[in-house]
């Protein structure tokens, strides 16, 4: 039923982009909207779920919405090729834990923010940019631009720009210096420390 409902929209994007790489059955905005919905539900049920419950709920949502292996590789840039498969998996797992902990901690107050998903802008390489925004209850809205790539029949986020600032670029800049000076063990320790600091505030 879902595929039937989305067929006209999918056909529209395929015709518009006319690129073989974009053979994804669902629309890019569906990925963003589904993730926003998961965040909203986690906030609404925050008191009942608690920190561990939000982590359990948001973990699968993060896995579905984000291409974490791709993000991990791009975050380490040239250092990635010097890691063996075990090290790559270790870093990707640490990054996932950090990302999920961040969402579970920062999006924990019911009604504190609202999300909106806007227009989709096809990119020349077959990617898609989904315009969105986050509106805190008592503050100005923050623009969120999600860059997505087609992955099989779905789309996954590979970067998020908040008010034009690239999360992927920030990570790469922060991780590069530590990798050059102290290597992967130090970076993993830094990620773990940041995650533990987040979890200390996660109620």
N, C-alpha and C positions, 0 to 999 in steps of 0.2 A: 504493500500500500504506500509506504514512504517513497519507494523508488518511483512508483507511478505518479505520485504527487509532485515529485521533483523533476520529472522528465522534461517538461517544457522549459524549466529554468536551466537545466543542464544543457539542453540542446542550444539554448540561447548563448551560453558561455562558449560552447564548442564552436558555434558558428562565428561568434564575435572574435574569438582568439585565433581560430583556424590553425592551431598548433597541435601536432601529435602528442606532445608531452602533457597536454592538459586533459587527458581522457579520464577525468574523475567524475564519478556518478553524482556525488553530492556537491552542492555549491560551497565555495570557500566560506561564505558568511554563515553557513550552517555550523561549521566547526567553531567559529567564534561565538555564535549565539548559544550553542550547547555548553561551551565552557563558562560563559557568563551565567547561564542558568544554574550550573553546578555551584558556582561561587555564591549566587544569590540564595540558593537552597541551604548551603552550608551556613550562611549568616543567619537565615531565618530560624534554623534549628540549632543554632550555636550552643545555647544553654543545655539542651538535651544531649547533643553530640559530645560536647567537651572537645578538648584539643585532640585527643586520640581519635575520636569519632570523625572530626573534620579531616584529619590526615587520612583516615581510612576511606572517606568519601571522595576527597579531592585527588588522591593518588591516581586512581583509574581515570579521572577526568583529565589530569595533566598528561598521562600516557596517551590518551586518545587525541588530545588537542595539539600536543607538541611533538616534534621530531627530535627527541632528546639526544639520540646518537649523533645526528647531524649538528645540533647545537654544540654538543661537547667537542666534536672535531673542529668546528669553526672557532670555538672559544680558545682553543690551544694553538690554532694556526699551524706554523711550521713545526712546533714541538710534537704535534700528533704523530708524525711519521717516525719519530724516535721512540715511541712507546710500543711495547708488544701488546697482544690482544688482551691479556689479563689486566695490564695496566689501563688500557682503554676502557675496559668494562668497569674497572674499579673507579675510575674518574667519572664515568657516565653515571654510575650508581650514586656517587657522592653528590654530583650535581643535581640529580633527581631528588634526593633527600632534601637538599637545600631549597630547591624550588617549591616542593610540596610544603615544607615547613614554613616558607615565607608566605604562601597563600593562606595556609591554615591559621597563621598568627595574625597577619595583617587584615584579613577579611573575617572578622569574628564578631562584629557588633551588628545586630539586626538593624536594618534601616540606615546604616551609616553611609552607604553609597548605593547608587543605582547605575546600571550599565545601559548603553544603547549601541546597537550595531547599525552602521550606516552603509554607504555605497561600497561596491567592490570595483576596484580598478585593475583590469587585466594588465599584466606586464609583458614586455616584448619577448621575454625568454620563457613564457609559459607560466610564470608565477602569478600570484594575485595579491593585491594589497587591499585589505578590508579596513575601511575607516570606522572607528568606533570611539566611544568616549566613556569616561568614568566621572560621575558627578557626586562628590562628597556632599553630605547633607548640608553643611554650613560653609561651603567653600566653592571656588570656581571649578568648572569642569576641566578635566584633563583629557587631552586627545590621546587616543591609543590607536596606533596604526599597526595592524598585524600583517606581516609578510608570510604568505603560505605557499607551499609547494604541493603539487598533486602527488599523492602516494596511493597507488592502486586505485580503488574506487572512492577514495576520500582525499581530503586536504589536511595538511598539518602545518602548524605554525613553526617557522624557523627563526623568526625575530620579532620583537615588539619594540616599537618606538613610542615613548611617552613624551608628549609635547616635543616631538622631533628628535629626542635623544635615544640612540640605539642601545638597547640592552646588550645585544651581542657585541657591539664595539666596546662598551664599557667593560664587559667581562674579559674580552681579549686583551685589553690594555692592562687591566689589573693582574691577570694571570701571567702575562708574558714576563714581567719583571721578576716575579717569584720563581717561575720556571727556569729562567736564565741563571738566577743567583743560587737557588737552593734545590731546584728539581721538584719532581712530582710529590715525594713524601711531604714536603713543606706545604705544597698547595693543598693536598688532601687534609693536612692538619688545620690549615686556615679555613677550609670549607667546613670541617667538622666543628671548629670553634664558633664560626658564624651561625651554624645550625643550632648548636647548643644554646647560644645567646637568644636566638629566636624562640626556641622551645621553652626557655625560662620565663618568657612573657606569654606563652600560649596557654590559655586557661579554658 
